[in-house]
Amino acid sequence: MPERFDVHDHRHALKLHKDTGQTQLWENKKGLDCPACDDAFADLLISEKRHNSFNRPDGRFCVVRDEDRLLVFTH
């Protein structure tokens, strides 16, 4: 099983733009690779909410589901 993506392990490369308690929006400042496709991602949305609604991103996106959260990586 792939290793869980931990923002604290990558904090040096990410900039937090928004944190509501159940969702976080991060910007990838150092070209970290997406755990789903291995390409660099632009932004990361992490949601612990059961139901989510998203606006359409401008480009490709990848989704990783953990036991307790959903991660959406935009490219």
DATAMO-V484046 format. One record per run of one state. SS is the DSSP state (2 for helix, 1 for strand, 0 for the rest). FROM is the first residue (numbers start at 1). LEN is the number of residues. If there is no record, write none. Layout:
<<SS & FROM & LEN> <SS & FROM & LEN>>
//
This chain:
<<0 & 1 & 10> <2 & 11 & 3> <1 & 14 & 6> <0 & 20 & 3> <1 & 23 & 6> <0 & 29 & 4> <1 & 33 & 1> <0 & 34 & 6> <1 & 40 & 1> <0 & 41 & 2> <1 & 43 & 5> <0 & 48 & 13> <1 & 61 & 5> <0 & 66 & 4> <1 & 70 & 5> <0 & 75 & 1>>
//
